[in-house]
Amino acid sequence: MAVTFYNLKAESGLKKLDEYLLSRSYITGYQASKDDITVYSALPSVPSYEYGNVARWYKHIDALLRISGVSGEGSGVTVESSLVAEDAVATPPVSDTKAAEAEDDDDDDVDLFGEETEEEKKAAEERAAAVKASGKKKESGKSSVLLDVKPWDDETDMKKLEEAVRSVQMEGLFWGASKLVPVGYGIKKLQIMLTIVDDLVSVDDMVEDRLTAEPINEYVQSCDIVAFNKICK
């Protein structure tokens, strides 16, 4: 069953996550997975120790990403940027129940097929106009991406390679943590995290047009997407 978290940039969202991790080592399952990467990427900064469970989990995931990476698939997790009620209710509030009962009692008095009056039409038009005027553009989705960047050989300056990669700046692109991972024969690859706004950034286009094109291809041989996870809708 997929897990959903809300507005992890707010105190209420962090509090809920802290309560969730009270009895858990990972977001889902018994090993680190892509679900942990998704939530890790959604946090804007290192959590305060006020949220002890979140801070413990964050430090552990950060260490895994730097040392060995995270390969577990997970069960699926979504992080929404919007706020929700502090406590979800399984049954309607008492006031709503009473209102529903009152509606049922009045059903016999309502003419379901009566002609709509001019006043009712005007009120409906005003409500529709108000809804249209107050409508806001839905926030674009965001995704967290884990990218493997491979050099040409063991003589490639990996510090300059990373500087070249991070020099790519685009609206909706945010670079995150990185580490060097040995691949054999003295060669290391750069593993780097990034967050993108889906409507603004295409990772495939960025790799083809920027990361493996001049002048960055002086250092970069190829790029592979290791993980691609939705953060919010």
C-alpha positions in Angstrom: 0.0 0.0 0.0 1.4 3.4 -1.0 2.3 5.9 1.7 1.6 9.6 1.3 3.2 12.5 3.2 2.1 16.1 3.1 4.1 19.4 3.1 7.4 18.2 4.6 8.6 21.8 4.5 6.1 22.7 7.2 6.3 21.9 10.9 3.0 19.9 10.8 4.4 17.7 8.0 7.7 17.0 9.8 5.8 16.2 13.0 3.7 13.6 11.1 6.8 12.1 9.5 8.5 12.0 12.9 5.5 10.1 14.4 5.5 7.8 11.4 9.2 6.9 11.9 8.8 6.4 15.7 8.5 2.6 15.1 10.2 2.3 11.7 13.7 2.3 10.4 12.7 3.0 6.8 9.8 4.6 5.0 8.5 1.2 3.8 9.7 -2.4 4.4 12.8 -3.5 6.2 15.5 -2.1 4.0 16.4 1.2 2.4 14.5 1.7 -0.9 13.6 4.3 -3.5 10.8 5.3 -1.1 13.4 6.6 1.3 15.1 8.5 -1.5 11.8 10.1 -2.5 11.2 11.4 1.0 14.9 12.3 1.6 14.8 14.4 -1.6 11.6 16.2 -0.6 13.1 17.5 2.7 14.5 21.1 2.0 17.4 20.7 4.6 18.8 18.5 7.3 16.0 18.0 9.9 16.4 19.5 13.3 17.0 17.2 16.2 13.7 18.5 17.5 12.4 15.8 15.2 14.6 13.0 16.6 13.2 10.1 14.5 13.4 12.0 11.3 16.9 13.2 12.0 18.0 9.6 12.8 16.5 8.3 9.6 17.9 11.1 7.5 21.4 10.7 8.8 21.2 6.9 8.0 19.9 7.4 4.5 22.4 10.1 3.8 25.2 7.8 4.9 23.9 5.0 2.6 23.8 7.3 -0.4 27.3 8.4 0.2 28.7 4.9 0.8 26.8 2.2 -1.0 23.7 3.7 -2.6 20.1 2.5 -2.3 18.8 -0.2 -4.6 15.5 -1.4 -3.0 12.4 -0.8 -5.0 10.0 0.0 -2.1 6.2 -0.1 -2.1 5.6 3.4 -3.5 5.4 6.7 -1.7 4.0 10.1 -2.6 5.0 13.5 -1.1 2.4 16.2 -1.6 3.3 19.9 -1.2 -0.2 20.9 -0.1 -1.5 21.0 3.5 -4.2 18.6 4.8 -6.2 18.5 8.0 -4.1 17.5 11.0 -6.3 14.5 11.7 -8.2 12.6 9.1 -11.6 11.3 10.1 -13.1 8.0 9.1 -16.7 9.2 9.8 -18.5 12.5 9.0 -18.4 15.1 11.7 -21.5 15.3 13.9 -22.6 18.6 12.4 -22.4 17.1 8.9 -24.4 14.0 10.0 -27.1 16.2 11.5 -27.2 18.3 8.3 -27.6 15.1 6.2 -30.4 13.9 8.4 -32.1 17.3 8.1 -31.8 17.1 4.4 -33.4 13.6 4.4 -36.3 14.9 6.5 -36.9 17.7 4.0 -36.7 15.6 0.9 -40.5 15.3 0.6 -40.8 19.1 0.6 -38.3 19.6 -2.3 -39.6 19.8 -5.9 -36.8 18.1 -7.7 -38.2 18.8 -11.1 -39.3 22.4 -10.4 -38.2 25.1 -12.8 -35.2 27.1 -11.8 -36.0 30.7 -10.8 -34.2 33.7 -12.2 -32.6 34.3 -8.8 -31.3 30.7 -8.6 -29.8 31.1 -12.1 -28.1 34.3 -11.2 -26.7 32.9 -8.0 -25.4 29.8 -9.8 -23.7 32.1 -12.4 -22.1 34.2 -9.7 -20.8 31.1 -7.9 -19.3 29.7 -11.2 -17.7 33.1 -11.9 -16.2 33.3 -8.4 -14.8 29.8 -8.7 -13.3 30.6 -12.1 -11.8 33.9 -10.8 -10.2 32.2 -7.8 -8.9 29.2 -9.6 -5.2 28.8 -9.3 -2.9 26.9 -11.6 -2.2 23.5 -10.3 1.4 23.2 -9.0 3.6 21.3 -11.3 4.8 17.9 -10.2 8.3 17.3 -9.0 10.6 14.3 -9.2 13.8 13.1 -7.5 16.4 11.6 -9.8 19.6 9.6 -9.0 22.1 9.9 -11.9 25.2 7.9 -12.6 27.8 10.1 -14.5 30.7 8.1 -16.0 34.1 9.5 -16.9 36.2 8.5 -19.9 39.0 6.8 -17.9 40.9 6.8 -14.6 42.8 9.9 -15.6 39.7 12.1 -15.7 39.7 14.7 -13.0 36.5 13.8 -11.1 36.4 17.1 -9.2 36.3 19.0 -12.5 33.8 16.5 -13.8 31.4 17.3 -10.9 32.0 21.0 -11.3 31.1 20.7 -15.0 27.9 18.7 -14.2 26.8 21.2 -11.5 27.5 24.1 -13.9 24.3 23.1 -15.8 21.7 25.5 -14.5 18.1 25.4 -15.6 14.8 26.7 -14.2 13.3 23.9 -12.2 16.6 22.0 -11.7 18.1 21.6 -8.3 21.3 19.6 -7.7 21.7 17.6 -4.5 24.1 15.3 -2.7 26.8 13.4 -4.6 29.5 10.7 -4.1 32.1 8.9 -6.0 31.6 5.2 -6.5 34.4 2.8 -7.7 33.5 0.8 -10.8 36.8 -1.1 -11.3 40.3 -0.7 -12.7 40.8 2.5 -10.7 37.9 4.2 -12.4 35.2 5.9 -10.3 31.8 7.3 -11.4 29.9 10.2 -10.0 26.5 9.4 -8.4 24.5 12.6 -8.0 21.0 13.4 -6.9 18.8 16.1 -8.4 15.3 17.4 -8.1 13.3 18.6 -11.1 10.1 20.3 -11.8 8.5 17.9 -14.3 7.0 20.6 -16.6 10.2 22.5 -16.8 13.0 19.9 -17.1 13.4 16.8 -19.2 16.2 14.7 -17.8 16.7 12.9 -21.1 17.1 16.1 -23.0 19.4 17.6 -20.3 21.7 14.5 -20.6 21.7 14.6 -24.4 21.9 18.3 -24.9 24.0 19.4 -22.0 25.8 16.7 -19.9 27.1 14.7 -22.9 27.6 17.6 -25.2 30.5 20.1 -25.5 32.2 21.3 -23.4 31.1 18.9 -20.6 31.8 15.8 -22.7 35.5 16.5 -22.2 35.0 14.9 -18.8 31.7 12.9 -19.2 31.5 9.8 -21.3 27.9 8.8 -20.4 25.0 9.3 -18.0 22.5 6.8 -16.7 19.3 7.3 -14.7 19.5 5.0 -11.7 16.3 6.0 -10.0 13.4 8.3 -10.9 10.8 8.9 -8.3 7.7 11.2 -8.1 7.8 13.6 -5.2 4.5 15.4 -5.6 1.6 15.9 -8.0 
